[in-house]
Amino acid sequence: MVDVTASRKIAARPGQVAAIMFDPRRDPEWIGGAKSVDPPKGDPTKVGARVTRHGGFMGKKFSWTTEVQGFDPDHLLHMHFIAGPMKGGSVTYRIEPDGAGSRVSVRNTGPGPQIMGWFVRRSVGKDLDRLARLVSA
């Protein structure tokens, strides 16, 4: 079982971060493994909304679909993997005010050997670095 969290401080208010982080159409801009996203139908943050992404990880190409399980504007987006290699797992985006900026975290849980956790944490850390640069631009 993989259960990892990566976090970092971003010099932007929660609403600025959420405008990019919670919009799946922007995933290819900051998530290294997401190369494209099928256009979501309706509000992609509504509980029950599903989004399919295409890309890969560690040299393997695949697609995965998430379903929103919880949403709190500018604060939380919790999704369950319903298709793809992490099926049965989840990903949670959390944004907390931190001084003049935000503390941003991504938690991934799902099937796989614990050693995968190191690779996932490193990959998500790089994703958060890209997100910080994108939000600051």
DRENPA-3360 file (N, C-alpha, C; in nm, 2 decimals, always signed):
BEGIN
1 = MVDVTASR = +0.08/-0.12/+0.00/+0.00/+0.00/+0.00/+0.09/+0.12/+0.00 ~ +0.05/+0.22/-0.09/+0.12/+0.35/-0.09/+0.04/+0.45/-0.02 ~ +0.10/+0.53/+0.07/+0.03/+0.64/+0.14/+0.14/+0.74/+0.16 ~ +0.14/+0.84/+0.07/+0.25/+0.95/+0.08/+0.18/+1.08/+0.07 ~ +0.25/+1.18/+0.14/+0.20/+1.32/+0.13/+0.33/+1.40/+0.10 ~ +0.31/+1.49/+0.01/+0.41/+1.59/-0.02/+0.35/+1.73/+0.00 ~ +0.43/+1.82/+0.05/+0.37/+1.96/+0.08/+0.48/+2.06/+0.06 ~ +0.44/+2.18/+0.04/+0.53/+2.29/+0.03/+0.45/+2.42/+0.05;
9 = KIAARPGQ = +0.52/+2.53/+0.08/+0.46/+2.66/+0.10/+0.47/+2.73/-0.04 ~ +0.36/+2.79/-0.08/+0.35/+2.87/-0.20/+0.32/+3.01/-0.17 ~ +0.39/+3.10/-0.23/+0.37/+3.24/-0.20/+0.25/+3.30/-0.28 ~ +0.14/+3.25/-0.25/+0.01/+3.29/-0.31/-0.10/+3.26/-0.22 ~ -0.21/+3.33/-0.22/-0.33/+3.31/-0.14/-0.40/+3.18/-0.19 ~ -0.47/+3.11/-0.10/-0.54/+2.99/-0.13/-0.62/+2.99/-0.26 ~ -0.69/+3.10/-0.28/-0.78/+3.11/-0.40/-0.70/+3.11/-0.53 ~ -0.58/+3.18/-0.52/-0.50/+3.18/-0.64/-0.44/+3.04/-0.67;
17 = VAAIMFDP = -0.40/+2.96/-0.57/-0.35/+2.83/-0.59/-0.47/+2.74/-0.64 ~ -0.58/+2.75/-0.57/-0.69/+2.66/-0.61/-0.74/+2.68/-0.75 ~ -0.73/+2.80/-0.80/-0.78/+2.83/-0.94/-0.71/+2.75/-1.04 ~ -0.58/+2.71/-1.01/-0.50/+2.62/-1.10/-0.51/+2.48/-1.05 ~ -0.48/+2.46/-0.93/-0.47/+2.32/-0.87/-0.60/+2.24/-0.88 ~ -0.72/+2.31/-0.87/-0.85/+2.24/-0.87/-0.91/+2.23/-1.00 ~ -0.85/+2.29/-1.11/-0.90/+2.29/-1.24/-0.83/+2.18/-1.32 ~ -0.89/+2.06/-1.35/-0.82/+1.95/-1.41/-0.77/+1.99/-1.55;
25 = RRDPEWIG = -0.84/+2.09/-1.62/-0.79/+2.13/-1.75/-0.65/+2.18/-1.75 ~ -0.60/+2.23/-1.63/-0.47/+2.28/-1.61/-0.37/+2.18/-1.56 ~ -0.41/+2.06/-1.54/-0.32/+1.95/-1.49/-0.20/+1.93/-1.57 ~ -0.20/+1.93/-1.71/-0.08/+1.91/-1.78/+0.02/+2.02/-1.76 ~ -0.02/+2.14/-1.71/+0.07/+2.25/-1.69/+0.16/+2.23/-1.56 ~ +0.11/+2.15/-1.47/+0.19/+2.13/-1.34/+0.21/+1.99/-1.30 ~ +0.13/+1.89/-1.35/+0.15/+1.75/-1.31/+0.23/+1.68/-1.42 ~ +0.35/+1.65/-1.38/+0.44/+1.59/-1.48/+0.39/+1.47/-1.55;
33 = GAKSVDPP = +0.31/+1.38/-1.48/+0.26/+1.26/-1.55/+0.14/+1.28/-1.63 ~ +0.08/+1.40/-1.62/-0.05/+1.42/-1.70/-0.02/+1.50/-1.83 ~ -0.03/+1.43/-1.94/+0.00/+1.49/-2.07/-0.12/+1.55/-2.13 ~ -0.24/+1.50/-2.10/-0.37/+1.55/-2.16/-0.48/+1.51/-2.06 ~ -0.59/+1.58/-2.08/-0.71/+1.56/-2.00/-0.83/+1.56/-2.09 ~ -0.92/+1.47/-2.08/-1.05/+1.47/-2.15/-1.13/+1.59/-2.09 ~ -1.18/+1.67/-2.18/-1.26/+1.79/-2.12/-1.37/+1.74/-2.03 ~ -1.37/+1.79/-1.90/-1.47/+1.75/-1.81/-1.61/+1.80/-1.85;
41 = KGDPTKVG = -1.71/+1.72/-1.82/-1.85/+1.76/-1.85/-1.91/+1.83/-1.72 ~ -1.94/+1.95/-1.73/-2.00/+2.02/-1.62/-1.89/+2.07/-1.52 ~ -1.93/+2.09/-1.40/-1.83/+2.14/-1.30/-1.74/+2.03/-1.25 ~ -1.61/+2.03/-1.28/-1.52/+1.92/-1.24/-1.50/+1.91/-1.09 ~ -1.54/+2.00/-1.01/-1.52/+1.99/-0.87/-1.65/+1.94/-0.79 ~ -1.76/+1.92/-0.87/-1.88/+1.88/-0.80/-1.86/+1.73/-0.76 ~ -1.91/+1.70/-0.64/-1.91/+1.56/-0.59/-1.97/+1.47/-0.70 ~ -1.90/+1.36/-0.73/-1.95/+1.27/-0.84/-1.89/+1.30/-0.98;
49 = ARVTRHGG = -1.83/+1.42/-1.00/-1.77/+1.45/-1.13/-1.65/+1.36/-1.16 ~ -1.65/+1.32/-1.28/-1.54/+1.23/-1.32/-1.45/+1.30/-1.43 ~ -1.32/+1.27/-1.42/-1.23/+1.33/-1.52/-1.13/+1.22/-1.55 ~ -1.10/+1.21/-1.68/-1.00/+1.11/-1.73/-0.88/+1.19/-1.78 ~ -0.76/+1.14/-1.73/-0.63/+1.20/-1.77/-0.55/+1.09/-1.84 ~ -0.46/+1.14/-1.92/-0.37/+1.05/-2.00/-0.23/+1.10/-1.98 ~ -0.14/+1.00/-1.96/+0.00/+1.03/-1.94/+0.08/+0.91/-1.90 ~ +0.16/+0.92/-1.80/+0.23/+0.81/-1.75/+0.32/+0.84/-1.63;
57 = FMGKKFSW = +0.39/+0.73/-1.59/+0.48/+0.74/-1.47/+0.58/+0.64/-1.48 ~ +0.71/+0.67/-1.46/+0.82/+0.58/-1.46/+0.83/+0.51/-1.60 ~ +0.81/+0.58/-1.71/+0.82/+0.52/-1.84/+0.70/+0.44/-1.89 ~ +0.60/+0.43/-1.81/+0.48/+0.36/-1.86/+0.37/+0.45/-1.89 ~ +0.31/+0.44/-2.01/+0.19/+0.52/-2.04/+0.06/+0.46/-2.00 ~ -0.03/+0.54/-1.95/-0.16/+0.49/-1.91/-0.26/+0.60/-1.90 ~ -0.38/+0.57/-1.87/-0.49/+0.67/-1.85/-0.55/+0.63/-1.71 ~ -0.60/+0.73/-1.64/-0.67/+0.71/-1.52/-0.79/+0.81/-1.50;
65 = TTEVQGFD = -0.89/+0.76/-1.43/-1.01/+0.84/-1.41/-1.03/+0.86/-1.26 ~ -1.06/+0.98/-1.23/-1.09/+1.01/-1.09/-1.24/+1.06/-1.07 ~ -1.29/+1.04/-0.96/-1.42/+1.08/-0.92/-1.42/+1.17/-0.80 ~ -1.47/+1.28/-0.80/-1.47/+1.37/-0.68/-1.55/+1.32/-0.57 ~ -1.49/+1.30/-0.45/-1.56/+1.25/-0.33/-1.58/+1.36/-0.23 ~ -1.51/+1.47/-0.24/-1.52/+1.58/-0.15/-1.46/+1.71/-0.20 ~ -1.53/+1.82/-0.17/-1.48/+1.95/-0.22/-1.52/+2.06/-0.13 ~ -1.42/+2.15/-0.10/-1.44/+2.27/-0.02/-1.36/+2.38/-0.09;
73 = PDHLLHMH = -1.43/+2.48/-0.15/-1.37/+2.58/-0.23/-1.24/+2.64/-0.17 ~ -1.14/+2.65/-0.25/-1.01/+2.71/-0.21/-0.94/+2.63/-0.09 ~ -0.99/+2.51/-0.06/-0.93/+2.44/+0.06/-0.90/+2.29/+0.03 ~ -1.00/+2.22/-0.03/-0.99/+2.08/-0.04/-1.05/+2.02/-0.17 ~ -0.98/+1.93/-0.23/-1.04/+1.85/-0.34/-0.99/+1.71/-0.32 ~ -1.09/+1.62/-0.29/-1.06/+1.48/-0.26/-1.12/+1.39/-0.37 ~ -1.03/+1.31/-0.44/-1.08/+1.23/-0.55/-1.04/+1.09/-0.53 ~ -1.12/+1.00/-0.58/-1.10/+0.85/-0.57/-1.07/+0.81/-0.71;
81 = FIAGPMKG = -0.96/+0.72/-0.73/-0.93/+0.66/-0.86/-1.03/+0.55/-0.89 ~ -1.10/+0.57/-1.00/-1.20/+0.46/-1.03/-1.16/+0.38/-1.15 ~ -1.05/+0.42/-1.22/-0.99/+0.34/-1.33/-0.85/+0.38/-1.34 ~ -0.77/+0.28/-1.39/-0.63/+0.31/-1.41/-0.54/+0.23/-1.30 ~ -0.41/+0.25/-1.30/-0.33/+0.17/-1.22/-0.34/+0.19/-1.07 ~ -0.40/+0.31/-1.03/-0.42/+0.34/-0.89/-0.56/+0.31/-0.84 ~ -0.64/+0.24/-0.93/-0.78/+0.21/-0.90/-0.79/+0.16/-0.76 ~ -0.89/+0.22/-0.68/-0.91/+0.19/-0.55/-0.84/+0.28/-0.45;
89 = GSVTYRIE = -0.75/+0.36/-0.50/-0.68/+0.46/-0.42/-0.74/+0.60/-0.43 ~ -0.67/+0.69/-0.37/-0.73/+0.83/-0.37/-0.62/+0.93/-0.38 ~ -0.66/+1.05/-0.41/-0.56/+1.17/-0.41/-0.64/+1.28/-0.34 ~ -0.57/+1.35/-0.25/-0.63/+1.47/-0.18/-0.54/+1.59/-0.20 ~ -0.60/+1.70/-0.25/-0.53/+1.83/-0.26/-0.58/+1.91/-0.15 ~ -0.49/+1.97/-0.07/-0.53/+2.05/+0.05/-0.45/+2.18/+0.04 ~ -0.52/+2.29/+0.07/-0.46/+2.42/+0.07/-0.50/+2.49/+0.20 ~ -0.40/+2.53/+0.28/-0.43/+2.60/+0.40/-0.36/+2.74/+0.40;
97 = PDGAGSRV = -0.42/+2.85/+0.45/-0.36/+2.97/+0.46/-0.23/+2.96/+0.55 ~ -0.12/+3.03/+0.51/+0.00/+3.02/+0.58/+0.07/+3.16/+0.57 ~ +0.05/+3.24/+0.66/+0.10/+3.38/+0.65/+0.04/+3.45/+0.53 ~ +0.12/+3.51/+0.45/+0.07/+3.58/+0.33/+0.06/+3.48/+0.21 ~ +0.09/+3.35/+0.24/+0.08/+3.25/+0.13/+0.00/+3.13/+0.17 ~ +0.03/+3.02/+0.12/-0.05/+2.90/+0.14/+0.05/+2.78/+0.17 ~ +0.00/+2.68/+0.25/+0.06/+2.55/+0.26/-0.02/+2.46/+0.18 ~ +0.04/+2.40/+0.08/-0.02/+2.31/-0.02/+0.03/+2.17/+0.00;
105 = SVRNTGPG = -0.06/+2.07/+0.00/-0.02/+1.93/+0.01/-0.10/+1.85/-0.08 ~ -0.04/+1.74/-0.13/-0.10/+1.63/-0.21/-0.08/+1.50/-0.14 ~ -0.18/+1.43/-0.11/-0.17/+1.30/-0.05/-0.22/+1.19/-0.14 ~ -0.14/+1.09/-0.17/-0.18/+0.98/-0.26/-0.18/+0.86/-0.18 ~ -0.29/+0.78/-0.20/-0.30/+0.65/-0.14/-0.34/+0.55/-0.25 ~ -0.30/+0.43/-0.24/-0.34/+0.33/-0.33/-0.26/+0.20/-0.33 ~ -0.29/+0.11/-0.42/-0.22/-0.01/-0.42/-0.08/+0.00/-0.47 ~ +0.01/-0.09/-0.43/+0.14/-0.09/-0.48/+0.24/-0.11/-0.36;
113 = PQIMGWFV = +0.36/-0.15/-0.39/+0.46/-0.17/-0.29/+0.51/-0.04/-0.23 ~ +0.55/-0.05/-0.10/+0.59/+0.07/-0.03/+0.70/+0.15/-0.10 ~ +0.79/+0.08/-0.17/+0.90/+0.14/-0.23/+0.85/+0.24/-0.34 ~ +0.73/+0.22/-0.39/+0.67/+0.31/-0.49/+0.65/+0.45/-0.42 ~ +0.62/+0.45/-0.29/+0.60/+0.57/-0.22/+0.71/+0.67/-0.24 ~ +0.83/+0.63/-0.24/+0.94/+0.72/-0.26/+0.94/+0.79/-0.39 ~ +0.91/+0.71/-0.50/+0.90/+0.76/-0.63/+0.78/+0.86/-0.64 ~ +0.67/+0.82/-0.58/+0.55/+0.91/-0.59/+0.58/+1.04/-0.51;
121 = RRSVGKDL = +0.64/+1.03/-0.39/+0.66/+1.15/-0.32/+0.76/+1.25/-0.40 ~ +0.86/+1.19/-0.46/+0.95/+1.27/-0.54/+0.88/+1.34/-0.66 ~ +0.80/+1.26/-0.72/+0.73/+1.31/-0.84/+0.63/+1.42/-0.80 ~ +0.55/+1.40/-0.69/+0.46/+1.50/-0.65/+0.53/+1.62/-0.60 ~ +0.64/+1.61/-0.53/+0.72/+1.72/-0.49/+0.76/+1.81/-0.61 ~ +0.80/+1.75/-0.72/+0.83/+1.82/-0.84/+0.71/+1.89/-0.90 ~ +0.59/+1.82/-0.89/+0.47/+1.88/-0.94/+0.43/+2.00/-0.86 ~ +0.45/+2.00/-0.73/+0.43/+2.12/-0.64/+0.52/+2.23/-0.68;
129 = DRLARLVS = +0.65/+2.20/-0.71/+0.74/+2.30/-0.76/+0.69/+2.37/-0.88 ~ +0.64/+2.29/-0.98/+0.58/+2.35/-1.10/+0.46/+2.43/-1.07 ~ +0.37/+2.38/-0.98/+0.25/+2.46/-0.94/+0.29/+2.59/-0.88 ~ +0.39/+2.59/-0.80/+0.44/+2.72/-0.74/+0.49/+2.82/-0.84 ~ +0.56/+2.77/-0.94/+0.61/+2.86/-1.05/+0.50/+2.91/-1.13 ~ +0.40/+2.82/-1.16/+0.28/+2.86/-1.24/+0.20/+2.96/-1.17 ~ +0.17/+2.94/-1.04/+0.09/+3.04/-0.96/+0.16/+3.17/-0.95 ~ +0.29/+3.17/-0.94/+0.37/+3.29/-0.92/+0.39/+3.37/-1.05;
137 = A = +0.36/+3.31/-1.17/+0.39/+3.37/-1.30/+0.28/+3.48/-1.32;
% end
